[in-house]
């Protein structure tokens, strides 16, 4: 299956957000030009724009997840030089109309493939619609870090980046070993490694904030920028990330994500209180390696907090950047509240998927038994 790394021009970065930052620098934009960002976003889409001394403008979404181009005001268009359009959930969509809209107005298109490292996006492969494509390898591979800036059409100028210090390089190698031992690798010495990493992590565990409190917290912009961790956007990736990226197989990752997505789909068919965000057909993910299974929940707040308290692999993009524009009838605003993202990661077992799906169904059943008000 095609992946973003198959594009003609490419360079590794430390993360997907670093790739967005570097893409903006490649475009040589005037200071404080505006960049169009979707209202349904991860904060790491916004932080690179601000760090590049650019302004953020927002666009709403159609129910398909594509930009609502007809609702973007002409006054906004005149200020904008770039549009960032993501493929949500690892399910690529055609950006033909977006590409034509940008070309007609002289706006550069950054295709955000953070969720969509593999697959087709309509008539083209993922990454081939944008002037630049950005991706996050650590969302698909067991790497301590790594992102990708790529392009099918534009030469990428050399990126001047600092080398990580030796301490960071060693930590990256240790992190890889810790991750592997957590997923039952290193059978002969796993007991020793588990004990070692428990001791190493005692300090960080003591300072960890409750996940449930994080869900309901509304951070200010400065705190959100800090949480995006943009400190290494000008550095090259760690040795461990580069080495693993070159040797890790792709086939199992793609196949297992498709299997996990299909397993979720079998659970959430014709149930009360929730539904798959998009219609599911037998071949709906044959040309994709899904990042998550997007589930629309009618009354999501209590269910989401309960799932997070259970440490299940579910999250929600409800931490939108402060002062994000509110558009009437915007699908993006609805998704940030109602859509739960159920991870399809290849190292989630059948038991993991079953446990998560059954927990969601159990919580929905409890909710249906209680009188409640649906938030819209």
N, C-alpha and C positions, 0 to 999 in steps of 0.2 A: 504494500500500500504506500502511496506517495506520502511524504512527510515534508515539513517546512525545510528540513536540512537538505532536501534535494534541489532547492532553488539555486540558481547559477551563482549568485553572489551571497556570501554569508560570513559572519564573524561571531565568535562566542563572546558573551558578556557574563556578568555575575548573576543576572536574574532577568526575568521578563520586564520588570520595571526599569532596570538599567538599559535594556534594549530599547524601550520607548524613549527614554532620555536621549540615548545616542542617535536614534532616528530623527528626533527633533533637531539635534545639533547638525546632522547631515544636511538638513534642509536650509540652513543658513537664514533663519527667519529674522526679521527686524524685532528688536526687543519689544516685549509687551504686545506682540501680535496675539490673536485669539485662536484657540484650538477647540474644535467642537468635540465634546465628550458626551456619551449617552447618560441619561438620567439614572439608568440602572447600571451601576458600576461598582467595582472594587476600588477602595481609596488609592491603591497603587497605580491606577490609571491617571489619577489627578495629580499626585505628588510629583511625578517627573515633569509635568507641564509647568508647574510653579517653580521648580528648581531650575528650569531652563529659562527663567525670566519671561514667561509667557502668561497670558491670561486664559481663563477657562470660560467657554460658552457651552451651553447644554442643548441637546436635542432630545425629543421624546421618541418613544418606540411604538411601532405597530404591534399587533398581537403576534406577529411572526417573529418578533425580536429584531427586525430590520428598522433602520431609521425612518421616522415619519418625515420624509423630505418635504412634503407639501406644507408642513406646519412650521418650517424654519423661516423666520421673518427675514426679509431682504436686508434690513438694517444689521442683522446679525451676520448674514452671509458676507457683507461688504467688509467686515472686520476680520474675518476668519481666513487663515492661510492653510489650515490643516484640519482633517477630520479623522478621528480615531473610531474605528468600527470593529467591535469584537464578534467572533463566532462564539455564541454562548453555549455552555454545557458540553462542548466537544462535538456539537452537531453542526457541521458546516452548512452555510446557505449561500446561494448565489448573490454576489454583490454587483451584478451587471448594471442595475439601475443606479446604484450608489456610485459606481465607477463613472458612468456617463454623466451623472449630476455633478460630480467633482471636476471632471474634465471640462465641462461647459463653463464652470465658474473659476477655473484656475486654482482649485484647491487640491493640495496633496492628500493622498489617502494612506493612512497607516492601518494595516490590517492586523488586528490584535488576535493572535492565534494561541494565547496563553492556555486556553481550554481545548485547543483544537490542533494538536501537533501533527496528527495524521488525517488523511482522507480527502474527500472531494468537497468542493463548495459550489454546487451547481455545475455550470459549464466548465469550470476550471478547478484545478487542484487548490487546496488550501494554501494561502500565501501568495498566489499568483495574481490576485486582484489588486493588491496595494502597490503603491510606489515603494513602500517598505512593509515587511511583515515582521512581527515580533513574537517571540515564543518563550515559554518557560519549561526548560528540560526537567527541572526538579519536580514538576507536577506529574511527570510520566515515568521518570527513571529514578532509581534509588541513588541520587546524587546529593552531596551536601549543599550544592548550589549549581547554577548555570542557567543562562538565558541565551537567546539567539536573535541576532538582527540579520535579516536576509532580504533579498530582493530578486525578482525574476527579470527586472528590466534596468535597474540602476546600479552602476558601479558604487561600491561602498568605499569611501575614502578611509585610509588607515586611521584607526582609533588610537589615540595616545592614552595609554593606560598604565597605571602603576602596578608593580608586582606586589602581591600580598606578602607580608612579613613571614618569616620562617615559623613563628608561633601559630599564625593562622593556617599555614600549610599543614603543620602537624595536627592541629585541631581538626582540620578537614578529614584527614586520614582516620583519626580516632572516631569521628562522627560516623563515618561509613561503617567501621567495624561495629559500633554500637547499634546502628540501624540493622545490620545483618544479624547480630545476635538476638535482637528483639524479635526478628521474624524467623527464629529457630534455625539459623545457619550456624556453622562452626560447631557441629555436634560434639566433637571430642573435648572441646574446652569451653563449652557454653556455660557450664556452672560457674567456672572461674570468672568468665567475662561478665556474667550477670551480676555477680557479687561486686566486682570492680566498678561497674557502671552505677550500681545502686549507691555506693559510697560517693562517687563523683557527683551524683545528682542530688544528694541530700540538701545541700545549700540552696539550690534553685527551687527545690520542692517547697522549702519553708517559705519562700517569698512569693510563691505562685498565687495569683488571685483566682477566686472562684469563677468558673466558666459561666455559671448562671448570671453572676453579677455583670460579667462582660457583655452578656447579651442585651441587658436592659440599659446599659450605660450609654450616654450620648456624649462622646468626647468632642472637645473643641478642635479647631483646625490644627493648632500647634501640637496637641497631643496626638492627633491622627497622623500628622506628618512624622512624628517621632516613631509611631508604631509601624509606619511603612518601611522603616530601616533603610534609608537611602545612603548610608555611610560608605558603601563600597561600589557606587555606580561608576566610578572612574578607575576601578581596578580590574585586572584580568582575572579569570576564574582560577580556582585552586587546582593544583596538580591532580588531586584525586578525582575531581569532577571531569577534567579533560580526559584522563586515562579511562575512566569507567564509561564515559560517553562513547568512546571509540570501540569498546569491546562488548557492550551489553546487547543481547539479542532483542529484536523488535517484535517477532511473531507472537510470542506468548503474551506480551503486553496488549497487543491489539485484540487477540482472540478472547482473552479472559475479561477484558473490559466489555466486549460485546456480550459475553455470556452473563456477566453480572447485570448489565442493563436489561437483558431479556428476563432475568429472574425477577427484578423489580417490577417489570411490566406485567408479569403473570400475577403478581400480588395485587396490583392496583387497577384492576379491571372492574368497572361497574360497582364502585363502593360509595357509600354515603360520606359526604364531607370532604372528599378529595378526589383528584383525578390527575392523570398524566398531563403535563402542561401542553404537549403536542400530541396529536393522534399517533398511535403506535401501530405500525404495520409489520408484517413478517420480515420485510427487507429494509426497514427504516434505518438500521445502523450497519448495514453490510459494507458501506463505504465510509465508515467512521470508527474511531476508537473513543467512545464516550468518556468524558471526564466525570460527569455526574448524571444521575437520573433526576430531572426536574419534576417535582410534584407540587401541583397547586393544592393548597389546603384552604378551605373556606374560612375557618376560624383558627389561625395558626399559632397565636402567641403562646398559649399554655402548652400546646403540644410541642412546640420548638424548645421551650425552656425545659420541659421534662426530658426530651431526647438528649439535650446537651448535658443535663445533670446525670444521665446514664452513660455519658462518654461515648455515645454512638457516632459513627462517621457521617454526621449530618450538619450542614451549616446553611446560613441564609445571608444574603447580601443586604443587610439592613443598616450597615454603617456607611451611609452615603455621605459625601462631603458636605460640610455645613454650607448653607445658603444655596444648595442645588435648586435650580429653577423648578417651580411646580407648574406643569402644564395641564389644562383641563383634559380629562379623559386619557391621560398618559399611561400607557401600559407599563412603562418602566417603574413608575411609582407603585403600581399594583404589585408587580413582581417583587419589589424589595420587601413587601410585607407578606405576600401570600405564598411565594415560591420557596420551598425547601429543596436544597440540593443534596441528594443522597449519593455519596461517593461510590464510584465504580472501580476503584483502584484494583490493579491486578493481584495484589497481595491480600485482598479481602477474600476469605474463603466462602464457600457456600453457606457454612454455618453463620458467618458474619452477616451475609446478606439476609439470610432468613431471620436472624435475631433482630436486625434493624427493621425489616419490613413488618414483622409481627408486632414489634413495639409500637410502630406507627398505627397499625390497625387496631391494636388494643386501646391506644389513647383515643383514637377516633370513635371507637365503640363507647368508651366511657363518656366522651363528650356528647354523643348522640342521646345518651340516657339522661343528660342534665338539661334543664332549661337554660338557654344561653342566647346572647345577642351576637349575630354575625357582624364582624367589622368589615366595612367595604371601603 
